[in-house]
Amino acid sequence: MTSQEYLYEVWTDSDKTLALYYGAVTSDLMPFPSRITRLLDAEGNLILEYNTVSVDGHPQAVLDDCTKIFGP
């Protein structure tokens, strides 16, 4: 577990490699990526995309979707 006690990995992308790959930025010159979430399976395959993220309900929505896909 990380210091935030998440049961999943949270990645830092300071060079914007992931942001470019997953579409959060269109150029590495953009100062900040868009807030998006990509859910990957254990093999790294993209299984869900959230292109609009609201801080209020988004974490619970992702958790609910993960429970539906992977079980409790």
N, C-alpha and C positions, 0 to 999 in steps of 0.2 A: 504494500500500500504506500501511496505517496504521503507527504506531510498533510495533504488536504483530506486524506482518508478515502479517496476515490477507489472504487473497485475496478477501474479501467485506466488506461494510459491517457495522459494529457501531454501533448507534444508542444515544444517551443519551436518556432520556425523563424528565427531571427534573420535568415538570409532569403526568406520568402520562397524557398524551393517548393514546399507543399502548397502554399497559397497560389503559386503559378500553376501547379499541376492540377489542383482541384478547383480553380477558377475564382478564388477569393480576390485576386488581383489580375489585371491584364498586362501589367508590366512590373518589373522589379523596381522601377522608379516611383511607383505609387507609394506614398508615405505610410498608409495603413491599409490592411486588407479589409474586405467586407466581413461582417460577422456571419459565418456559415458553419454548418456542422456536417461532417461526413462520417457515416458509420461504416466501419470495415469489419469483415469477419476475421477469423483467426488466420486465414491465409492471405489477408490483405486485399480481398475483393470488396469493392464498393457495393454495399447492400441498401443503404438509405442515404438520401440527400435532403438536407434542410437548407433551403436557399434564403429563407426569411427567419431570422432569429430574434425573438423578444426575450429579454432577460427574465421577465416575470414568469412565464409558464413553460419556457423551452426546456429547462432541465427535466421537469416532470414528464413532458411529452416524450422526450428521448428515452427516459427510463421506462415509461409505459410501452413504447415501441420495442425496446430491448427485451422486456419481459414477454411480450407477445411472440417475438422471434426466437429467443433463446431459452425462455422459461424462467421461473422465479429463482 
